[in-house]
């Protein structure tokens, strides 16, 4: 910051405000430049991925992706920058993330384009949906068990009817 420069002071204040907002978001937020290098990594992203911001900022965001996305990521960005063809930008979708401990997890990812000085950059908003997927699996299992119970009950009812008929004939 240049001493006595009100524009510089105002810019620093805006940057600090931006960082406060970003770090208080409940969803993970990652800002990358057009080379795929992480510029910002918020507190929620730290909690989701298990990395500290200092361990990620300055590195390629592909480190947070399992294969095959990891090796394809920079080509996706390059293709987008050349053609404008968006595979994920502006479109939310479910993908896998890679935690620091090596485990993968399902996440909702939305990516938007933002300017970073003269370059283009991207902001990713991430929500870990591991718990949601677990609950969905449990509900599906419960639904299957209910269907089996209904089928079994129906068979037992029909069997009892047949037994009743046989008992009358004796």
N, C-alpha and C positions, 0 to 999 in steps of 0.2 A: 504494500500500500504506500502510495506517495503521500507524505505528510502535507496536510493542508489542502489536499485535493478533494473537494466535496463529492465529485463523481466517483472517485475511487472508494471513498468511505461508504457511499450509498450502495455501490456494487458489492462491497464486502458485507454490508448489512443484508442485502438481498440473498447473497450466497448462504449466509448463516441461517437466515429464515428458511430457505429451501432445504438445507440439511436438517434443520429441526423438524420440519414437516415430514421429510422423507424418512427420518429415523423414528417417527412416531406412527407410521403407517403399520397396520396389522398384517399387511401382505408384504412379501419380499419384493424389493425393487432393486433392479440392477441396471445401470446405465453403461452402455458400451459405445466405443467409437466405431467408425466404419471399418476398422481393421479387426474388430472383435475383442479389443482390449477393454477390460473392465475399468471404468472411470469412477463409479460410485457403487457401493454395496451396502444396503441399509441393515439396521439391527435385526429386522425380521428375517432377512436373507441369511444373516449370520446364524440365527436360531434354526432355520430350516436346513441349511447345508452343513452346519457344524464348523465353518471356517470363520476366522476373524476377518474383518474388512481388510486389514493390513496384509493378510495372506493372499487375498484375491485381487485387490486393486493393482493394476499394472500387468496383470496376466491375462491370457486369452480365456474368454468365457467358456470355451469348449471344455475346460477342466471340470466343469460342473455337469457334464453330460456323459452318459455311458455310450459305448459304441452301439450302433454305427453312427449315431448323430455327431459324436465327438469329431471323427475324421471328416465328416461332410460339412460341418458348420461353416467354415470359412468359404467354401465353394458356394453355399447358399447366399451368404452376404455378397460375394463377388458377383454372382448371377443377378441378384437384386439390383446392385449398383449399376451394372451394365444394361440390364433389360427392363428394370422396373417390375419384373414379374415377382409377385409376393407369394411365397409358399406359406408363411406364417404371419408376416407383418400385417397388422390390422385385423387379424383373425385369431380369436382365442381357441386353444385346443389343449387336449391332454397329451402330455409327454412324460418321459421319465427323467428324473434328476439323479445326480450322483452325489452322495454325501461324502464328507471327508473320510469317514470310516470305510468307504467302499461300497456301502449299501445303496441300492436304488430305491426310488419311491415315486409314486404317481403324483403329478402336479398339474394344475391348470396353469397355462402360460398364455399371457396376452402380450404382444409386442407392438409398440408404436414407434414411429419415426420422429426424431427430434433433431434440431440443429445443435451442433457443438462447435461454436465458432464458425469457421468457413467449411467445416466438414459436416457430413450427416452422421447422426448417431441414432441409437435405438435404446428405448427403455423397455425392460421386461418386467411385468408384474406377475408374481408367482404366488400360488397358494398350494400348500401341501394338502393333498386330498387322501392321504393314507387312511385316516379315520373314516372318511366317507366311504371309501372302497371296502373297508372292513365291515362297516354296518350294512352296506349293500349285499355283501356276501352272506352275512348272517341272516338278513331278511330273505334272501333267495333260498338258503338252506331251510329256514323255518317254513317258507312257502312249500318247498318240496316235501318236507315232513308232514305238513298239513294235508297235502294232496295224497300222500301215501296213507295217512290215517283215514281219510275219507274213503279211499279205495278199499282199504282193509275193512273198514266198518261196513261198507256196502257188500263186500264179499261175505263177511260174517253174517249179515242180515239175511242174505240170500241162502246161505248154508243153513241157518236156523229155520228158514221157511221150508227148505227141503226136508230137514229133520222132522219138522212138525208133520209134514205130509206122510213121511215114512212111519212115524209113530201112530198116526191115525189108522194106517193100513194094518198094523200089527194087532 
